[in-house]
Amino acid sequence: MSSQDEQFQAAAPDPAASSADDGMTWWYRWLCRIAGVIGGVSCAFAGLWNCVTINPLNIAAGVWMMLNAFVLFLCEAPFCCQFIEFANAVSARADKLRPWQKAAFYCGMAVFPVMLSLTLTTLFGNAIAFATGVLYGLSALGKK
């Protein structure tokens, strides 16, 4: 077995362990992942659009939004980042986080560009990424 195969086996999450720990159903987990991917796409496009300006705060917010998109893709859909060797390891580590930790991380990432530059582009671009954090936060609350 090559070292790359060993690294992949070590980074592969155990689906039974992760589902037993956080109490999320399979369809809610997929909903959160799909929201994360759509949030990454919206952050990437809005961040690129935000960078087409001369205002330095808009450019900083746009760069941060594109970084948010990269992190969302890396954590929620590592198959989109196959060219990066450590993508599966980062995704496995992100899968081990508790839902409230993911919620705080995603919501914090989405709020920072809005604080840098409060425009419609940053608000709408980060809305779905923030909604992903809200979905993870709701799953952390548990069942009624």
Disulfide bonds with the S-S distance in Angstrom:
none
